[in-house]
Amino acid sequence: MNEITPSTAWTPDGEKPMAAASNLPTEDALIEAIASVYDPEIPVNIYDLGLIYVVEIADDGAVKVEMTLTAPACPSAQELPEQVHQAIMSLDGVTSCHVETVWDPPWDPSRMTEEARLQLNMY
């Protein structure tokens, strides 16, 4: 697989994006696309669940996503990464997308947004 040299990189932990070319999707557009994907067993989108660890976009529009799942035996392990791929590929300016499932660090409920915790009564 080709290495992606990011022109924009961010994580949900707050790293600042580098300058991006104007034809590339914005961070907000990427988040919105990812947030359109829901875990079928949990009524919260995967971004708010804290399953997205890293998103990188290269100058040529290639996107790389590192995500995890709530558990290694998640029944949606095959479909969620593919849904993220499809959602990102629907954005203008994206030329390719590689979604990698990672297990380090392991997911835990502290990664959820406050909105997700309220929705799931986990506050």
C-alpha positions in Angstrom: 0.0 0.0 0.0 1.2 3.5 -0.7 2.1 5.7 2.2 0.0 8.8 2.6 1.8 12.0 3.2 -0.7 14.1 5.1 -1.4 17.7 4.3 -4.1 17.7 6.9 -4.0 15.5 10.0 -6.1 15.6 13.1 -7.4 13.4 15.9 -10.4 13.8 18.1 -8.0 14.7 20.9 -7.6 18.1 19.4 -4.4 18.2 17.3 -4.6 21.2 14.9 -4.9 20.5 11.1 -2.1 21.6 8.9 -2.9 23.9 6.0 -5.0 22.1 3.3 -5.5 22.7 -0.3 -8.8 24.4 -1.1 -10.3 21.5 -3.1 -9.9 19.0 -0.3 -12.8 18.3 2.1 -12.7 20.2 5.4 -12.3 18.7 8.8 -16.0 19.4 9.4 -17.0 17.7 6.2 -14.9 14.6 7.1 -16.4 14.5 10.6 -19.9 14.9 9.2 -19.4 12.0 6.8 -18.0 9.8 9.5 -20.8 10.8 11.9 -23.4 9.5 9.3 -22.3 6.0 10.3 -24.0 4.3 13.2 -23.2 1.2 15.1 -26.4 -0.9 14.5 -26.4 -2.0 18.1 -26.0 1.4 19.7 -28.1 4.4 18.6 -25.1 6.8 18.5 -22.8 7.6 15.6 -19.3 6.1 15.6 -17.6 9.5 15.8 -19.5 10.4 19.0 -18.8 6.9 20.3 -15.1 7.8 20.1 -14.3 5.0 17.6 -12.3 7.3 15.2 -8.7 7.7 16.3 -7.0 9.4 13.3 -7.9 10.9 10.0 -5.3 12.0 7.5 -5.8 13.6 4.1 -3.0 14.0 1.5 -2.6 16.7 -1.0 -3.9 14.4 -3.7 -7.2 13.7 -1.8 -6.2 10.3 -0.4 -7.7 9.8 3.0 -6.5 7.4 5.7 -8.7 6.6 8.8 -7.7 4.7 11.9 -10.6 3.5 13.8 -11.5 0.9 16.5 -14.5 -1.0 17.6 -16.1 -1.2 21.0 -14.9 -4.8 21.3 -12.8 -7.2 19.1 -15.8 -9.5 18.8 -18.1 -6.7 17.5 -20.6 -8.2 15.1 -20.2 -5.1 12.9 -16.4 -5.5 12.5 -16.7 -5.9 8.7 -19.4 -3.5 7.9 -18.5 -0.4 10.0 -15.1 0.2 8.3 -16.7 -0.3 4.9 -19.5 2.2 5.8 -16.8 4.8 6.8 -15.0 4.2 3.5 -18.2 4.8 1.5 -19.1 7.9 3.5 -15.7 9.5 3.0 -15.6 8.5 -0.7 -18.9 10.4 -1.2 -17.1 13.7 -0.5 -15.9 16.0 -3.2 -12.1 16.1 -3.5 -11.5 12.6 -2.0 -9.6 10.4 -4.4 -9.2 7.3 -2.3 -9.8 6.1 1.2 -8.1 3.5 3.4 -9.8 2.6 6.7 -7.7 0.6 9.1 -9.1 -1.1 12.3 -6.7 -0.7 15.2 -6.9 -2.1 18.7 -4.3 0.1 20.5 -5.3 2.0 22.5 -8.4 -0.1 23.3 -11.7 1.7 23.2 -13.4 2.5 26.5 -16.5 4.7 27.3 -14.3 7.7 28.3 -13.8 8.3 24.6 -17.5 9.1 24.0 -18.6 12.7 23.6 -20.8 14.1 26.4 -23.7 14.1 24.0 -23.3 10.3 23.4 -23.1 9.7 27.1 -26.3 11.6 27.7 -28.0 9.8 24.8 -27.0 6.4 26.3 -27.6 7.5 30.0 -23.9 6.9 30.8 -23.1 10.1 32.7 
